[in-house]
Amino acid sequence: MTVLTWSDDRVEQLKKLWESGLSASQIAAELGNVTRNAVIGKVHRLGLSGRAKAPSTAAPRQRKARPAQHMMRVARPVSRGNTALAHAFEAEMEPDPISYDNVVPMSQRLSLLELNEATCHWPVGDPSSPEFFFCGGKALGGLPYCAHHSRVAYQPAADRRRPSAKPQIK
């Protein structure tokens, strides 16, 4: 690897080529024995700007005039991806689970400071709202929740999986 020093002559030549609008690659080829990145680095260190535009990019290109076309947009059903083998399925919607969170008796509701190992730690509501509370019911042995909230929190893996919507091939 040869170390190249930028002599005064090479720097002057670089400035002239840069101001004439040549690219860094073209300048590197013109100077010889220097890379495009070395040219870019030297240009930045010298603080060169004010490049002249190359003749091809000096004037904006003129667009071809197109005759006005009246097109009518047709609404299409929205579908994404490969739909060639898609089947139309009628999915049965699962009923919304009954929420018992708001049915906690007032006497059972606890704040964070009132919780202990024997009470249910299930949060109810928005923590930033003044109506936020914890269930406070009797916790099951070794668990932080009451019987109802334990069923919600600890579902068996098979129950969490939803049935496949794909047709069964026989």
Salt bridges, closest charged atoms under 4 A:
GLU12 OE2 - LYS15 NZ 3.89
ASP101 OD1 - HIS149 NE2 3.07
